[in-house]
Amino acid sequence: MRRKARPTPAELGLSAAEGRVLKDLKTPQRIQEFIVDGLKTNFEEEGDTLRSVQGVLNHRKAHCIEAAFTAACALWLAGEPPLIMDLEAHRDSDHVIALFKRNGCWGAISKSNHVWLRWRDPVYRTPRELAMSY
């Protein structure tokens, strides 16, 4: 099955209001700002979570994988491919990012408690090169 270039919010299981929140985020930079400033960090005080995009928008909280899924959904609603990369860590937690491409170069949107694990400008020639920057 071929992925639709620009789905509607309803096709992704989102309400009209939830779709409007994400569709207003028209650039990767705006998505990053929303992920970092518009969502509190989900510290999973009541146990492990893996909220859907809808759950993230309703709770206004996310940890890195929840934020990456939300960012990928916003990119998809903007007509870009919803790409996710899981960065496996040795003796630490994995980190998950949403990828985007500008002028042939790769960048990343992410949420983390650590500033150095967040946004990457689209200056990397390959996804591997981008991953190595983390």
N, C-alpha and C positions, 0 to 999 in steps of 0.2 A: 504494500500500500504506500502510495506517495504522500509525503507530508504536505499539508496545505500551507502555502506561503504566508497567508495572513488570516488566521482563524478569527472567528467572532468570540467574544467572551463566553457566550452561551455554549459554544462548541467545546470550550475548555472547562465547562461546569461552573462558571462564575456568574454571579448575578450582574445585572446592569450596573449597579453601584460599584461592585468590586472591579468590574471591567473598566469603568471610568477612572478609577484610581490608577490602574496600571497603564491604560492608554494615554493618560496625561504625561507619562514618563517617556518622552519621545527620543531621548538620547541615552547612551550608556552612562554619561556623567549624571544625568538626572536620576537614572535608576540607582546608581551608586549612592547618591545623596539620600534617596528614600530608604534604601537598605540600611544605611548607617544612622541617619538622623531621624527617620520616620518610624523605625522599628526598634523597640527595646531589645536587649539581649535576652534570649530564652536560656536561662540557667538550669532549666529542667528541675525546679525545686520539688515538684511532686512526682518525679520519675522521668524516665526516658520518653522523649516525644519525637515524632517525625510528622509534623503538621503538613497538611496539604497547603497549596497556595491560598485556598479559601480560608483555611484555619489560621494561617499567618496573618492575612488581612483582617480577620475577625478579632484575633487576640492582640494584634500589633506587636508581636514578639517573634523573634526567630533566632536560631543558632545558624552556624555556617551552611549546613546542607539545606535547611529550610529557606534561608535567604537566597541561596544559589538557585533553587527551584523557582522562587518568586521572581528573581532577576531574569532567568531564562524565559519564564512565561511573559514577562513584560517585553522582552526582546522579540518573542514570537508574535505578540500582538502588534508590534511595530513592523512586522514583516521580515524579521531576521531569524536565522536558524536558532532553535533553542539548544545550545550546546553546553554541556556540563563536563567538568574534569574533576576526578577524585585524586587528590595528591596523598598517597599513602605515606604515613610517617612511621619510622622505626622507633619504638619505645615512646610514642606520643600519639595524640589523636590525629586522625586524617583531617585534611582540609579540603573543602569542596568549593569550586569557583564556577561562575558562568562566563563563558568565552564569547567574545565578539571580534569582528574583523573590520578594520578601517584601512583603506588604501593599501591593501595587501598585507597588512601587519596585524598581529593578534594582541588583544588586550583582555583584561579580566575584571569582573565585578565580584566583590566578595564582602563578607561580614566576618569580623573576628574581634576578639578582645585585644589582639595585638595589632598595632598599626602597621607593622611590616608585613602582615599577611593580608592586607586589604587590596585595594585598587591597583591595577597595573595599566599604564598608558599603552595604547596600541602601537608599540614599537618593535615587537618581537616577530621575527621572520617565520617562525614555526611554533606550533603549540608546545613542542618539546623545549624550545628556547624559553618560552614563557614560563613553563613549569620550573625550569632551572633557576629562574629569578626568585623563586620562593625558597 
